[in-house]
Amino acid sequence: GQNIDQPTEMTATEGAIVQINCTYQTSGFNGLFWYQQHAGEAPTFLSYNVLDGLEEKGRFSSFLSRSKGYSYLLLKELQMKDSASYLCAVSNQAGTALIFGKGTTLSVSS
Amino acid sequence: DSGVTQTPKHLITATGQRVTLRCSPRSGDLSVYWYQQSLDQGLQFLIQYYNGEERAKGNILERFSAQQFPDLHSELNLSSLELGDSALYFCASSVAGRAKTQYFGPGTRLLVL
């Protein structure tokens, strides 16, 4: 089976940096994804890691350590619009579906 | 806008009824995935179709069924509805059969009264 853990809630202020952690246990691994979801809206793709290391994309970066079953999403220069739920997901063993964590709700205040 | 479309946006119905949710994938995508999102369960994978054939099943109830048509659009049928089926239903699509990046549609919000 697969299990994904991430904090339920986090708060931060505008302009700050926040790191959202995700740990996973999986019987097979085909990549780790981060999605952003605003309330009542569709999840939107942020990043994909399949090899160890850091992937940087503008203000957002994602890190993966396969040996530790660990990933984090780093958000820099936080803006109010970054207030959303951030979903960590791993591809299932067959690579046919995404298994999502319950998400981390990030609140950015001024 | 992801390019994935879903209809209807909202659906209100009664227990015991049957509804059909529709999804059109992004142009060129062959895979369609259905997910259910409720407050307590998060996003749960239901089923995947690839080029018209069922590829993978997740936590899909026997009362639910889906299909993908030759034009690659997909429908999710929910029958004998219960209060607990109230949720957001998302469709996602990807190019290939293996779950590389999936792009999500806007969802259908189902309320069962």
Interface residues (C-beta under 8 A of the other chain):
Chain A: N30 G31 F33 Y35 G40 E41 A42 P43 T44 F45 Y48 L87 A89 S91 N92 A94 G95 T96 A97 L98 I99 F100 G101 K102 G103
Chain B: S2 V4 Y33 G42 L43 Q44 F45 Q48 R55 A56 G58 L88 F90 G97 R98 A99 K100 T101 Q102 Y103 F104 G105 P106 G107 R109
